[in-house]
Amino acid sequence: MEQVKSMDTPMAAAWPGHSAPYGMIYLSWHREEASGAIMEKSVLAAWRRFVEREMARPSTRTGIADMQLLWMQDDVYICMKLLHANKDLMKELLLTLAGRFKQDWERRFIGIVPVQGMRGLRLHAGVAYMGEANAVTYESMLYDGMKQALIHGQSLFAVERSLRMRMFEQLTNQRQLHSVYQPIIALQDDTVYGYEALMRFPQNEWFAGPQQLFDFAAAEGMVYTLDRLARERAIESSRGLNAEQKLFINITAEIMEDPMFTPGRTLSLLKQCGLAPGNVVFEITERSSIDDFGKAKKTLDHYRNQGFQIAIDDAGAGYSSLQSIVELKPDFIKIDRSLIRGIHADPVKAHIVQTFTEFAAKLGSRIVAEGIETEDELQQIRGMGVHYGQGYLLGRPQADIPAAQ
């Protein structure tokens, strides 16, 4: 393997005549208030030595046949001849390397160069996969790659965003989501009234849990894709549900404004699984606001006409408070766990939940108390006339719904 080459002039003749896939990583220090040069000369020299030493490490060169560095003052372009022709694999390699450089190099370099001029600097990274080139096309490919990597690296978190998107696509395209099911208990006779489907997925470094995954999907305009898959996976694994039980499925408020949000696909899947719309309750989280109640009611009426029921989730914890309940007139109101925790010792919480219970009776809705974890909480809730309960005391989430005996 050749040594890492470092140049201050363009790399147009780096590997003439070689047909191979190439990649580019761009690294640049940015300071918002900076004018003129970012780094002092002594720091720049140290930065160059640091990069060249790190790029020579065997652990850095995994999947790379050869590489060259092009310096433009304190910016560096790392052109790599890659070992594999698999485009997705090599894109992942470039992003992973750039992400590691940002997380590791920035911290370590600032730590070994304790100078005033480094304060406030952040390392930007961008990548470009350039495919294969021959001696004729290499020069234009090289400069296109530099431009792509430069544009990609303008945002401080470009690499992280790209890595998150790749993980999101892996989770959704490979249908790696699955559901666990937490029982909802009828408090008057302690029978299992139904189950709430809770989304899960393989552990990874980019999404700690479902909320982070949905937040990313919302920012990228991919909520409908994620919501539909979560809904499908919840139904596909619910075959143990009997004809009298309910399956509670979470949907976001934003989904109701999506023109693709229609019951046709859900109805077809229910039929395949031996279920009917009457078995399904859609939970609308109250943690996200509903901008157009008229449109939301029209969508929900469409679903209700098919036989589905509606629940307002996290009541008492969100933005819209009682408005969403009044406007949408849900079949179920699920009281957020923050109001249930310690309710037996908190007269204010007890008063709020009692008010919800009386309000629900006037609307013809039923109450579900979430997050019941102690016997004292259960007895308090039961004594207030709450219809249903959910929480670790009553049953933890489980991989499958037990078949009816």
N, C-alpha and C positions, 0 to 999 in steps of 0.2 A: 504493500500500500504506500502511496506517495505521502510525503509530509504535507502538512497544511501550508499553503502558500499565502503570503500576505502581500497585497499590492496596493499602490496608491493611484494606479491607472486602470482604465477599463479592462475587463476580462474577456474581450471578444475572442481572443485566441487561446483560451484556457485549455480546452480539450478538443482541438480540431480533429474532425474525421470520426469521432466517437458517436455511435448511436446509442443513447441511453436516456432514461428518464431523469429529469433534473428538478431540483427544488431550490427555493430561495428563502432565506430568513433575513429580515431587516431588523436591526436593533438601533435605537436612538434615545438619547437622554433628552427630556423635555423639562423646562421650567417655565411656567406661565408668564412670569414677569420678566423673563430674560430678554436682553437685547444684545446682539452680537454673539460672540462665541459662548457656548454653554460651559465649557471646561477650561480651567487653567492648563497651560502646556504640560506641567509636571503631572497633573491628574490624567490628562489625555494619554500621556506616555504610559502611565500605570495601567490605564484602561486597555490600551492595546496589548500590553504584555499579558494582562489578565485573560482577555478573550483568546489570544493565541495559545496560551497554556491550557485553558479549559477545552478548547476545540481539539487539542491534540490528545486528550484523554481517551482511552479505548471505550469507556462507557458512553461517551458523547457520540462516538462514531458508529454505533450499532445501526446497521441498515444502510450505511453510507459507504460508497466505494472510494470517493475522493472528495475533497472540498477546497475551495479557495476563498480568501477574504478580500473584499474590496473596501478600503477605508475612504471615507469622505469626511474629513475633519473628525468629529467625534461619532459619526454614524458609521455603521458597518453593515455591509451586505455579505451574507455567507451563501455562496453558491455551492450546491452539493450535487454530485453525481450519485444517484441512488441505485441500490442493488436490486430492487424489485420493480416489476412493471405493474403491479397491482395499484391502481390509482388511489382507491380508498385507503389502502394500507399505508401508502406513502404520504397521503394528506394527513392521516392521523399521526404519523411519525413526525412530520414537520410541525404540526400544532403542538404535539406533546413536547418536543424539544424546545420550541419557543416559549411554551408555558413554563417549562422547567428553568429556562434561562431567566425569565422574569422573576419567578418566585425565589430562585436560588442565587443567581448572579447579582441581582440588584442588592439583596440583603448582604451578601458576603463582600461585594466590592465596596459598598458604602462603609462596611465595618472595618475594612483595612485601609481606607483612605480618609482619615478623620480630619478633613479640612472644611473650613467655613463655606467654600464654594460649592460643596456637594449638597448643602441643605436645600430641601424643597425639590430636588431632582427626582424624576420618576422615569423608569425605563419603559419605553414603548417597544412593542414587537409586532411584526407583521409577517405573513408567510405567503408564498405563491408556489403552486405546483405547475411546472412548465412542460411536463410531458417529455417526449423524445425529440431529439434534434440531430441533424447531421451537419457536416461542415458548411453547407450552404445556408442552412436556416438558423444556425446556432447564435449568430450575433443578434439578429432581430429578436429571437426567443429570449436571450439574456436580458436585453433592455426592457422587453415587455414584462419579464418576471420581476425586474427591479421596480418597475412602475407599480405593478400589482401589489407587491409586498409593501412598498411605501404607502400606498393608499390604504391597504388593510391595517397598517400600523398607526394610522393617525389617531384612532381612538385608543385611549389608555387600556381599555379592557377588551380589545378586539379579539385577542387570542382566546381569552377566557370565554367570551361569547361564542366563538366558533366551536370550542370544545364542548360547551354546554349544548349547542345545537346538534352536534354529532351524537351526544349521549341521548338527547331528546329523540332524535330520529331513530337511534338504535332501539330505544324503549318502545316507540310507537310502531315502527315498521316491522319489528320482530315480535310485536304483540307480547312484550315482556311484563305488561301489567297483569296483576291478578287481584282477586278480592278475598278478604276475610270477612266473616259474618258475625256480628255481635247481636245476641238475642235482645228483643224488646218484650218485656213481661207485662201481662195484664195483672194489675195489682189487686183486683178484686178476687181473683182465684189462682194467681201465680202460674198461669199457663203461658206458653210462649205464643205471643200474638204475632210476632214476625221477627225479621232480622234486618239490621242495617248493613249494607255492603260498604266496606271500607277499602279503599284502593291501597295496594302495596306494589313494590317493584324491587328489583335487585339493588343491594347497597352499592353506591358509587360515590365518587368524591365531589360531584357537582350538584346533586339534589339530595338534601338531607331527608326530605319527606314530601308527601303529596302537595302541601301548600307551596313549597318552593317550586315544584314542577309546574303547578298551575299558574303561579306568578310569572314564570318564564314564558309559558305558553301564551299568556295574556299579552305580555310585552312584545311577543313575536307574531301576534295575530294567528296563533295556532290553537286557541282554546277549543274550537269546535272539534278539531281532530282528536285532541286529548279526551274531551268529554265524551265523545261518541265511543271511543275505544273503551274507556272506563265503564261506560254503561253496558256495552256489549259483553265485556268480561265479567261484569257483575251478574248478568243474566245467565251466561253460559255455564257458570258453576253453581247455579242455585237449584239444581234438580231435586234436592231433598225437600224443598218447600211443598207443603200440602195445600190443598185447594182453599182452605180457610185462612191461611197465613199471608202476611204482607211482606214484600221485599221493598225496603226503603233504599232509594238510590239518590245520591247527591248530584245536583246539577248547579251550575253557577248562574247568577242573574244575567250575565252577559250572553249566555247561550240563547236565552229567549228572544234576543234581538237578532239572532243569526237566521237568515232566510232558509238555511239548510236544515234548521231544527224542525223536523217533521216526524210524526209518529209512525210512518210507514215501515222503516227499517226495524224499529223497536217491536212493532206488532209482529212482523215476520219472525224475528228471533224468539219472541215469547212463544209463538205457536210451535216452533221447533223444539222448545224446551218443555212443552206441555203446560205452559202457564197462560194466564189471561190478563188483560189490562187491569182487571179488578184486583189482581195480586200485587200491583206495583204502586208505590207512593213515591213521587218525585220530591226530594227535599231541596228547597231553594235556600241557600245560605243567606242569612241576614247580615253577614259580615261585608258583603259587597252591595252597593246601593243599586236600586232599580231606577233608571233615568226616565223611563216612559211607562207608567203604570197602565195606560190605555192599551199599549201594544202588548205588554206582558199579560194583561187579562185576556186579550184576544187569543194569544198563543195558548194560555192555560185552559181557556174554554174549549179550544180545539182538542186538547188532550183529554179533558174531562168528558167530552162527548164520546170519546173512544173508550171510556171506562176507567181511566187512570185517576188517582187521587193526588192531592198536593199537600205538602207540609212546609211550614216555615221553620228552618233550622236555626239554631243559635239565638233564639228569641231572647232579647234583653242584652245582647252583646254587640249589636251591630249599629250601622249608621242610620237605618231607616226606622228603627224602633217600632212603634205601634202602627205606623203608616202602612207598611207592607201587609200587616195582618188585616187592617181595616179594608184596604183596597182589594186584596186578593182573596179574602175570605177562605183561608185554607181549611182543609179537612182535619189537619193536625197542626198543633203548635208545639215545637220541641224547645223546652226551656234550657238555656245554656247552663253548662256545668258550673259556671262561676256563681250562679244564683243558688245552686243546690248544695255546693260545698259548705258544710257547717251550718246549714239552714236551721237545724234544731236549736242552735245557740245564738241565732241572729234574728231578732224580731223584724228588722228591716227587710231582710231577704224573705222571711216568711210572709210578710205583708205583700211584697211584690208578687210572689208566686201565687198567693191567694187571689190577688187582683187579676192575674192572668187566668186563673181557673174560673173565676166568675165571669170574666169577659168572654172566655171561650164558650161557656155555656150559653151565653146570649147569641153568639155567632153560630152555634151548632157545631163548634170544633171540639176536638179532643186534645188533651194535654199529654205530652210525653216528657218526663223529667230525665235529663241526661246527667251522667257522671255520678250516679249514686254509688258510694264506696263504703258506707258504714251503716250499721243497723239503726243507729239513731237518725240518720238522714232518711232512711227508708220508712221508719215509723212515722216521722214527721210528715213526709210526703203522702203516705197512705192515709193519714188522718185528715189531710186537707182535701181529700176527694180527687186527687190526681189519678187519671185513668191508667197510665202506663209508665213503666220505669225502665231505665237502661243504665248500665254501669258495671264496673268490675265486681261489685257485690252480687249482682244478679247473673252475670255471665261475661266471660272474656271473649274477645274475638277468636273465631275458630276457622280453620281452613275450609271446612265443608259444613253444609247444613245437614243435620242428622235426618235420615229418612224417617217418615212418620211410622210409628209402630202400629 
